[in-house]
């Protein structure tokens, strides 16, 4: 039985009669295949990427199971859907960040109208100034409080300081008045933490000349509740999603994505460093 995803934080959503993705109980995510070249591009990417990427990098991408005709969420009848891994299915109460990487979300082959529209969106967000923007998020607080999930309009208006605050809240036991960042060392740090995974991805992007990932997102998922309950190694995942504008690199490094990724790594690193300094200072007081 198909359902609307509970933990989708960005993108088109299957609500109010709109076309959007669906999930089932077997851990699969059904993404409507777009009718134009975006659908063709994304399908071609999923069909070929596993044979072109090194084994240790494939884990950063959702598992692709093929395509399937599914009743569309907007009531328009059967429609081809990409069948992908539901990344959230193994998480009980996931905190999620959707981060669109790159200082430009448009690609050179796009139409002039598309480029102008994308440029406007990039300039109104932190895309141009930081090299990335947060597209959506939810942060689990507690069983009583549920999630903090700001509206899309608020997320689009985030400044650099807002981004820093969100990254602090993501690893805190409290959201107000001042996030304590008490989980930064276990979620951002450590040999399997977010920072280490981002650095592994960065090392690949410094050399890879297979694809250019335009308007692609990093999805960060954590089970903060497991840390709240004393689990020493949290369930942390970093995934790349959205490949409707991914093109062949033709032997050229993807500087747009790499630059944005480096900028995001810097922001995460600063939160981790500041939390360590605060811990040391607290030990002397």
Secondary structure, DSSP 8 states (H G I E B T S, - for coil): --EE-TT--SS--S-TT----EE-TTSEEEEE--SSHHHHHHHHHHHHHHHHS-HHHHTTB--EEEEEEEE-TTS--EEEEEEEE-GGGG-SS-EEEEEEESS----TTS-HHHHHHHHHHHHHSSHHHHSEEEEEEEEEEETTTEEE---HHHHHT--HHHHHHHHHHTT-S--SSS---TTHHHHTSSTTSHHHHHHHHHHHHTT--SEEETT-EEEEEE-HHHHHTT-SS--EEEEEE--TTEEE-TT---HHHHHHHHHHHHHHHHHHHHHHHHHHHHHT-
